[in-house]
């Protein structure tokens, strides 16, 4: 019973991260200056990463310097840059639909990189999640943009690889330290790109500062600590399926804050998403005694 309760607590804590990430679309479009995706991503990652490093006082060593910068690039530099491009060029719901393919990508890369064969149930859960997100957010008035869709797909690809590698490379430190390392590495990689490719930020008002503080402290520091902690406890595919909670949050916030209409089809889509998340968690449970050797062979 204790083991079951612990697993449930790990899943619920991990689920908080994507639920909060669903607010990124609202905060980006309503509180932050437009046209600076790289600078916004850098300011979301680097300050909180440096703050955590100063508090924790622990740096990587040996091969972990390379691994941290690889993971920082995948989980933050590439993913966040493309996320902001997608958020600016697409309605939040459409961007979320594109990103909903990530659980299937995690299954694919876990198979290609670590020979962990995906279960049919997990594939079905991923497909159902995409269908549910489409029902939830795709409306006849949804504006599609080729660059925004491409950015969303590439961002989901980057995060999927980062999720798989974050689980495979077991960090030798606590999740908060692991988060600090990756945020700092991702922010440092973003800094020269933002300064070189984008114009300077305009003068920031109170609304902009509140947006940056929220995305940095809550949307980055807190949520990614929960996320990387979860990746140490649960399977990558199970964690990735929790990411489908993000468009649900985005849609609910649009309904509550922006007075957007919520139709019966959208409610059905939300129900399908929640069912697919549950199915994704169930499919990731060990099938029996034979599951342990398979995990060890895959390097988990």
URURGI-V384432 format. One record per residue. N is the residue number from 1. RES is the residue in one small letter. NEAR is the number of other C-alpha atoms within 12 Angstrom. Layout:
N | RES | NEAR
N | RES | NEAR
This chain:
1 | x | 7
2 | x | 8
3 | x | 10
4 | x | 11
5 | x | 11
6 | x | 15
7 | x | 23
8 | x | 22
9 | x | 19
10 | x | 28
11 | x | 38
12 | x | 27
13 | x | 28
14 | x | 37
15 | x | 38
16 | x | 31
17 | x | 36
18 | x | 40
19 | x | 31
20 | x | 37
21 | x | 40
22 | x | 38
23 | x | 38
24 | x | 45
25 | x | 40
26 | x | 34
27 | x | 36
28 | x | 40
29 | x | 30
30 | x | 22
31 | x | 24
32 | x | 36
33 | x | 29
34 | x | 25
35 | x | 25
36 | x | 32
37 | x | 38
38 | x | 40
39 | x | 37
40 | x | 47
41 | x | 44
42 | x | 41
43 | x | 41
44 | x | 42
45 | x | 49
46 | x | 37
47 | x | 30
48 | x | 40
49 | x | 38
50 | x | 31
51 | x | 22
52 | x | 30
53 | x | 25
54 | x | 16
55 | x | 14
56 | x | 20
57 | x | 15
58 | x | 19
59 | x | 26
60 | x | 26
61 | x | 14
62 | x | 10
63 | x | 14
64 | x | 23
65 | x | 19
66 | x | 17
67 | x | 28
68 | x | 38
69 | x | 31
70 | x | 30
71 | x | 40
72 | x | 41
73 | x | 36
74 | x | 35
75 | x | 45
76 | x | 48
77 | x | 43
78 | x | 39
79 | x | 39
80 | x | 45
81 | x | 41
82 | x | 40
83 | x | 45
84 | x | 42
85 | x | 37
86 | x | 40
87 | x | 47
88 | x | 37
89 | x | 30
90 | x | 34
91 | x | 35
92 | x | 48
93 | x | 46
94 | x | 40
95 | x | 46
96 | x | 48
97 | x | 44
98 | x | 43
99 | x | 47
100 | x | 47
101 | x | 39
102 | x | 43
103 | x | 44
104 | x | 41
105 | x | 37
106 | x | 41
107 | x | 41
108 | x | 29
109 | x | 30
110 | x | 34
111 | x | 23
112 | x | 17
113 | x | 21
114 | x | 26
115 | x | 20
116 | x | 28
117 | x | 24
118 | x | 30
119 | x | 26
120 | x | 17
121 | x | 26
122 | x | 35
123 | x | 31
124 | x | 27
125 | x | 39
126 | x | 44
127 | x | 31
128 | x | 33
129 | x | 45
130 | x | 39
131 | x | 31
132 | x | 35
133 | x | 45
134 | x | 35
135 | x | 32
136 | x | 42
137 | x | 44
138 | x | 30
139 | x | 25
140 | x | 10
141 | x | 11
142 | x | 19
143 | x | 21
144 | x | 25
145 | x | 20
146 | x | 17
147 | x | 22
148 | x | 30
149 | x | 33
150 | x | 24
151 | x | 32
152 | x | 40
153 | x | 30
154 | x | 30
155 | x | 38
156 | x | 39
157 | x | 34
158 | x | 34
159 | x | 41
160 | x | 39
161 | x | 40
162 | x | 40
163 | x | 46
164 | x | 44
165 | x | 35
166 | x | 42
167 | x | 38
168 | x | 31
169 | x | 28
170 | x | 23
171 | x | 29
172 | x | 22
173 | x | 21
174 | x | 21
175 | x | 29
176 | x | 33
177 | x | 34
178 | x | 41
179 | x | 46
180 | x | 44
181 | x | 49
182 | x | 45
183 | x | 48
184 | x | 43
185 | x | 38
186 | x | 42
187 | x | 43
188 | x | 32
189 | x | 34
190 | x | 38
191 | x | 28
192 | x | 16
193 | x | 23
194 | x | 25
195 | x | 20
196 | x | 14
197 | x | 15
198 | x | 20
199 | x | 17
200 | x | 18
201 | x | 20
202 | x | 14
203 | x | 11
204 | x | 16
205 | x | 14
206 | x | 13
207 | x | 18
208 | x | 24
209 | x | 22
210 | x | 21
211 | x | 29
212 | x | 33
213 | x | 25
214 | x | 29
215 | x | 37
216 | x | 35
217 | x | 29
218 | x | 28
219 | x | 36
220 | x | 43
221 | x | 39
222 | x | 33
223 | x | 36
224 | x | 43
225 | x | 34
226 | x | 36
227 | x | 43
228 | x | 48
229 | x | 36
230 | x | 38
231 | x | 38
232 | x | 33
233 | x | 30
234 | x | 39
235 | x | 43
236 | x | 49
237 | x | 46
238 | x | 49
239 | x | 48
240 | x | 51
241 | x | 50
242 | x | 48
243 | x | 50
244 | x | 55
245 | x | 44
246 | x | 43
247 | x | 46
248 | x | 43
249 | x | 36
250 | x | 40
251 | x | 43
252 | x | 31
253 | x | 27
254 | x | 28
255 | x | 21
256 | x | 15
257 | x | 16
258 | x | 18
259 | x | 11
260 | x | 18
261 | x | 19
262 | x | 24
263 | x | 18
264 | x | 14
265 | x | 20
266 | x | 28
267 | x | 23
268 | x | 23
269 | x | 32
270 | x | 34
271 | x | 24
272 | x | 31
273 | x | 39
274 | x | 33
275 | x | 28
276 | x | 36
277 | x | 43
278 | x | 34
279 | x | 28
280 | x | 40
281 | x | 36
282 | x | 28
283 | x | 28
284 | x | 35
285 | x | 27
286 | x | 18
287 | x | 15
288 | x | 11
289 | x | 10
290 | x | 11
291 | x | 17
292 | x | 15
293 | x | 15
294 | x | 19
295 | x | 25
296 | x | 14
297 | x | 15
298 | x | 24
299 | x | 22
300 | x | 27
